[in-house]
C-alpha cells in the first residue's frame, strides 16, 4: 500500500492540473446549477448595470480571458462573451450577452451552464 502513495499523489496532481478555474466573475457560485444560474445573472447585472459603460465591460471581460464575439443577426443580444472551463467529465460555460447603444449597455444577461459526457 505504501508503494502506491507516490503514484496516487502523482495521479491526483495530474488530474487536478487538467481542471480549469472559473473566471473571477463566475467564482464562488453555488454548486447546484438551478441556484447558480440566477445568481450568476444577478451578479452580471449588478457589476454591469444597464446604462453603464460598454468599454469597461469589454476591458473586464478581456482581463478575465472571455472570448468576445458579435452575436448572430437572429440573436436578441448583439454581443456575447464566453468563458469555458474544462473539468473532469464536464465543461462549464459562463456567457455574458449584451446590447449597447452609443457605448452604453442597454440590455445584459449572464448564463451559466454545463455540458457533460
WOFENPE-V243242 format. One record per residue. RES is the residue in one small letter. D_CENTER is the distance of its C-alpha to the mean C-alpha in Angstrom with 2 decimals. Layout:
# WOFENPE-V243242
res = {RES	RES}
d_center = {D_CENTER	D_CENTER}
This chain:
# WOFENPE-V243242
res = {x	x	x	x	x	x	x	x	x	x	x	x	x	x	x	x	x	x	x	x	x	x	x	x	x	x	x	x	x	x	x	x	x	x	x	x	x	x	x	x	x	x	x	x	x	x	x	x	x	x	x	x	x	x	x	x	x	x	x	x	x	x	x	x	x	x	x	x	x	x	x	x	x	x	x	x	x	x	x	x	x	x	x	x	x	x	x	x	x	x	x	x	x	x	x	x	x	x	x	x	x	x	x	x	x	x	x	x	x	x	x	x	x	x	x	x	x}
d_center = {40.62	40.47	40.35	37.04	35.29	34.44	33.17	30.97	29.56	29.01	27.28	24.92	24.09	23.49	21.26	19.16	18.88	17.28	14.25	11.19	9.76	6.37	5.62	8.32	7.09	5.34	8.52	11.65	10.73	13.66	14.06	15.42	13.05	15.71	15.33	11.61	10.90	13.29	12.40	8.86	10.76	13.44	11.56	10.39	14.04	15.55	14.04	14.74	17.60	19.65	22.13	20.17	20.21	17.97	18.76	17.21	13.90	14.07	15.18	12.40	9.68	12.06	12.63	9.14	9.49	7.46	9.92	11.73	14.23	16.92	16.72	19.67	22.75	22.55	19.17	19.40	17.10	18.14	14.91	11.33	8.49	6.02	4.33	6.28	7.75	11.34	13.13	16.84	17.20	13.80	10.67	7.39	5.14	2.57	5.53	7.73	11.34	14.42	18.07	20.22	23.93	25.84	22.82	21.87	18.99	20.74	18.05	14.35	12.03	8.57	7.95	6.56	8.71	10.34	13.09	15.90	19.15}
